[in-house]
Amino acid sequence: MMDGVRPARRTTLADDVYESVRTLVMDHAVAPGERINIDALARQLEVSPTPVREALARLESDGLVRKRALAGYTATPLLTRAEFDELVEMRLILEPLAAVRATRRIADETPAGNERASTDEGAPAHPLDRLRSAADLPGPAPGSEGFAAIAEFTNTDARFHHLIAEHAGNRLLYDAIVRLRSHLHLFRLYFPTTHHGISGEEHHRVVDAMAAGDADAAGDAMRAHLLSARDRHLPFFAQT
């Protein structure tokens, strides 16, 4: 095993291999730009090459690995400062708009005098309840290090932003936000675990504005969150 990554469980083989390989890439156990030897990786994880190839195909769609003809897979290089700025710029264009649209759609779809959907068993959760749940970001997993410690944080953080994009009601807007895979790229750079609570507070400010039906305030809160997140990642570039 490399850097404490355990062999894949066979009961959930495809997902488990994907998570194992993703952890290796995120923790730089497979260094940025390094060629990936599928057979060696399969031996390390004690599986056949087939689920490794499947995992790499998923990671290619995540933007974490690249495939070139005759060269195979390599880990994607880390974002440069210019690429980081471009990513932030795209998020600032897309995500405040998504928050504005989602606020208006949720308000329009909520019956007057009924801010929450029925709480009867089996009734769908109200969008704001789903967003409140996703806004709460978990802290580092006890006893874990590196990406394993923050994997659930990154998953929940992505779910929050994707839920807002989903409720914006524009499929192209949603697809554009999801395709950026910004959370994985950013956390390959830097793990600002001390700021987890701050990110959660910023999420809740967005939801508070949405709950009040103030679309402009929701857009502003999302923009402020993205700018603050940008500032939390800038120390990486000062170290390189």
N, C-alpha and C positions, 0 to 999 in steps of 0.2 A: 504493500500500500504506500501511496505517496502522500506525505503531509497529513496523515491521519484519515484519509478518505477510505471508507470501508468498502469491501466488495459489495456489489449490487445484490439486493434481495431478489429472488426469482419470482416471488408472488406478484410483484408489480414491476416486472423487469423493464419495460420500455421507459416508464416514468422514472424509475430509480436510476437507470443508466444515464438518462438525460440530466437528472439532478446531480449525479456524481461528476459527470463531465463538466457541467456548468460550474460546479464548485471549483474544479481544478482551474478552469479558465478565469473565473472571477478572482480567485486567490493568487493568480499568476504562477501556480504550480506548472501550468502550461504557459510559458512566458508570452507576452504580446509579440506577435510576429513569428512565433515558433511553429515549425511544421509539426503536424500531428500524425503520429504513426498509429494507424488503426489497429494493427495486430498487437502492438505493444500495449496499447491502451486496453484492448480486450483481455489480454493476459493479466494486466494489473487489476482489472475489475472482475476477473474470473467469469467472463461471459464469452459468447461467440462474437465474431466481428459484426454480425448483422444488427443487433441492437445498438452497437456503437455507431454504425453508419446512420441508423435512424436518428440517434441523438444528435449527431453532427448536422444532419439535415435540418432538424429543428433549431439548433443553435445558429445555423446559417440564416434562417429566417429572423432570428433574434438579433442578428448583426454581430454576434460574438465570434463567429468563425467565418472564414472565406474559403471558397473552393475555386481552384483554377485547373483548367484542363492540363492533364499530364503532370501536375504538381500536387494534386490532392488538397487536403485541408490545412489551413494555418490559422492560428489564433489572430483575431483582428487586432491591429495596433491600437494603442490607447489614443483617445482623442487628443489632438493638439489644442493649443489655446484658441487658435482660429476656428477649429471645428467645434470646440466647446461653445464659443460665442455664437456660432451659427445655430447650434442646437437650442441654446437659450432663446435666440431671436425667434426661431420657429415656434417654440412653446409660447412665447409672449404674443405671437400672432394668433395662435390657434386656441389656447386654453382659456384665456379670459372670454373670448367669444363663446366658447362652449358653456362656460358658467352663466353668461348672460342668457343664452338661448334656453339652457336647462331650467333656469329660474322662471322664465316666462312660461315655459311649457308645463312645469309642475304646478304653477299657480293656475293656469288655465284648466288643467285637468283635475284640480281639487275642488269638489263641490263646496259651495258657500256654506260656512258654518261647520265644515267637516275637514279639519286640517290633517286628520289621519284616517287612513283606510280602516276598515273593520279589523278588530283584533281577534275575531273568531278564528278558531283553529282551521288552518287550511287557507285562510284569506291571504292574499299577497301583501307583503310588507309595503308600506308607503315609501316612495322614493327617498324622502327625507330621513326616514328611519334607517334605510339601507346606507345612506351617505353618512349618517351619524356613526353607525357601526364601523364603517370603513375609515372614518376620520381618526378613530382611536388607534394610534400606532403602537405596536408592542415594542418593548425594550429588547436589548440583546438577550439571546437565549442563554440561560445559566449553563455554565460549564462548556460553552462553545467558543470557538475562536474564528477569526477571519470572516469569510462570507457566511458560513454556517450560523454565526451568531446573529446576523442581520437578515437572513433569507426571508423570514416571515415579515419583517419590517418592509423589505422591498416589495414583497408580494402584496401586502396590504396597502402600501403607498400607491402602487400601480393600480390596484383595484379602485381606490378612491378617485383617481384622475380618470380612469376609464369609465366609471359609473357616471360621472358628470358628462363626459363626452357622449355616452350612450343616451342620456336623457336630453341631450341637445337636439336630438331628432334629425340629425343630418348624417347620413351614412358615410359620405365622403369625409366629413369633418372627423367623425369617429375613427375611420380607418387611418386617416393621416396621423392622428394623435397616437393610436396604438402602434403604428408602424415605426414611429420614432424610437420605441423601446428605450426611452431616455433614462429610465431608472437603472437598467442594467449597465448602460454605458457610464453613467455618472458614478455608480458605486464600484466600478472597476478602478476608477481614479482614486477614490478617497472614501474612507468610512467614518463620517463624522458622527459617531455614536452618541457623543455628548449632546447632540442637537436633536435627538429623536423627539423629546418632549416639545421642543419649539415647533417642529414640523406639525405635530398633532394639533397644537394650539392654532396654528395658521389654517389648518384644514377646517377646524371648527368655526373660525371666523367666516370662511367661505359659506359653510352650511348655515350659520346664523343669518347671513344676508339673504340666502336663498329662502330660508324659512319665513323671513319678513317680507318676502316677495319683492325685494329691492334688487332688480337685475343689475343695475349699474354698480351698486355696492358689491355685489357678488363678483362681478368682473374685476373691480378694483382690488378686492381681497385676493383673488386668484393671482392677479399681476404682482401684488406685493409679496405673496408667497413664493412665486417663481424667482423674483429678484433676490429675496432673502436666501433661497436655496442656492442660487448662483453664488452669492457671497460666501456661503458656507463651503463651497467646493473650490474656491479660488486659492486657498492655501496650498493645494496640490501643485499648482503651477509655479508658486513661489519656491517650491522645493526642487523643481526640475530645471 
